[in-house]
Amino acid sequence: MPESCCANASALLFGRNTYEHITAHWPTARADEIAYKMNHLPKLAFSGTLDKVEWNNSTPVKGDYAEEVLKLKQPDGKGDLVILGSAMLASHSLQYGLVDEYRVILNPVRLGEGKPLFPDIQKKINLKLTHTKPLASGVILLHYERTEK
């Protein structure tokens, strides 16, 4: 995971599937800057079925996720709320206007059938590509901002 995804993060947001998947790796990952952020930043796990979480600084959220995200957004703009993976959470957040910037990590590897990038989008959302950053690994980081048209 490129460091620039979490460099300014104040909290990490996950859907249940992603949360459960990554908790198998990060708590025991080799210590580096990314592992430090993953293990020490506040984490919210959005799920209607997840009752408890055990990963450091994690909180389960069962209520209205849009309301929870709006509570977390800081009026001074300091600190990013970062959704890693969690396609449904990201899709709904985008649809309800909660996303200011989208950073898509394009990794040219075929892993299986996968899921759509933005599942369940009900209306057209205009995004503008503002920056690309190729990484030495062959991965490309794409920065998008929401535009109004």
N, C-alpha and C positions, 0 to 999 in steps of 0.2 A: 504494500500500500504506500503510495507516495506521501511523504511527510506533508506536502502542501494541502492535502485533504483535511488535515486536523490542526494545522499550525496555529490558527486563531480560535480554535474551538473552546467554548465555555461549557458545552454539554453534548453528549452523544445520544441520538435517538435511534431506537431499533424496534422493528416489529418482532413478534414472538419467535418466528422461525429463525430469523437472522440472529437474534439474541441467543437462543439456545445453541445454534451452530457455532458461534464465535466464542462462547464461554468454554468450549472444549479446547481452545487454543491459547487465547491471550493471557489468562491468569498464570500460565507456566511458560510463556514465550521467552525467548532469549532477551535479556534486558537491552533495550536501546531506546531512542527518543520516542518512537512510535508506540512501543510496548508500554512505556511509562505513561503516555497520554491515555492509551486505551485502558490501562488499569487504574488510573487515578482521577480522570475526569468524571463528573457526575454522568450517570447513564440512566435513561428512561426506557423501559421495556413496555411497549404498548400492546396490550393483549386483553381480550375478554375472558381468557381462560387461565392465564398465568397468575397464580396466587402469591408465590414468593420467589424472590431472586436471591442468589447467594454471592454473585460477583461483586467485588469491592465497589462501593459508591453507586449501587444500582437501586432503582425504585420501580416497582410495577405500576402501570397506569391502566386502569380499566375504564375510566370515564371518557368524556368527550375529548378526543385527542387534539382537536383544533383549539379548544379552550385551554388545554394544557400548554400547547405550543405558544399561544398568544401570551400566556402568563410568563413564559420563559424568555420571550423576546425582550431584549433590553432596549429601553427607549434611547439610550445614548449610543446604540449601535456597536458597543464593545462586546466582543465575543460572539462567535458563530455557533448556531445550533446545527449540528452535522448529522444527517441521516446517512448511515452506511448500509448499503444493500437495501433490504426492506422495501421491496418494490411497491407493495400496496400502500404502506405508510407514505412513501415518497410521492406516489401518484395522487393520493387523496390530498396531501399537503399542497401539491402543485395546483390541483383543481380548485382548492378553496383559497388560493391566493396567499398561502403562507410561505412560499418559497421566493426568495429574492434573487438567488443565484443557484444555478445547477452546475455541478462539476461532474462530468461523466468520465469515467476511466475506461478507455477503449483498449482492450487487451485482445489482440488477434489470435485467440485460441478457441477452438470449438470443443466445448466440454459436454455437450449433450443438447437436449431440446430447449431447455431454459424457459424463461418467462419473458413476456414483452417488457420493454423498458418502462412504459407508462401504462400499466393495465387499468382498465375501468375508467378511462378518461371519457367524460360525457360531452365535453365541448372542446372546440379548438383552443389551444393555448399557444400563443406566439412566443417563441424563444429566439433570441439573437445570439449567434456565436460571437463572443467577445475576445477570446484568447485561446490559443492552442499551445500545448507544451509537450513536445516529444521527449520521452525519457530514454535513457541508455538501454533499458530492457526491451525496447520496442513498443512499450505501452505509450498511449497518447492521452494526455489530460485535456479535456475539452471544457471550456468555461462558457456557460450560457447565462443570459439574463432574460427575465421576462419582459416582453414589450407589449404595449397596448396598441391594437390596431382596430 
